[in-house]
Amino acid sequence: MIIFLATLTGLVLWIVLWAIGVKSFDAFMLTMLFALGGVIVHVILPYLPGNRRDELPPPGA
């Protein structure tokens, strides 16, 4: 979901920037930056403390 939202935000930003006169390639590069940021967050998020799923359950659970 994070990747989808980042890409969607980037595409909206691309259209808005292109409409106000920014060169389309520059606006597209910002879109790719947003998408790359979403992918990085998606990959890194499971490894942050508190998000690990490989921990053993407590005894008696």
Protein Blocks (a to p, Z undefined) as FASTA:
>chain_A
ZZmmmmmmmmmmmmmmmmnopafklmmmmmmmmmmmmmmmmmmmmmpghiackbccdehZ
Z
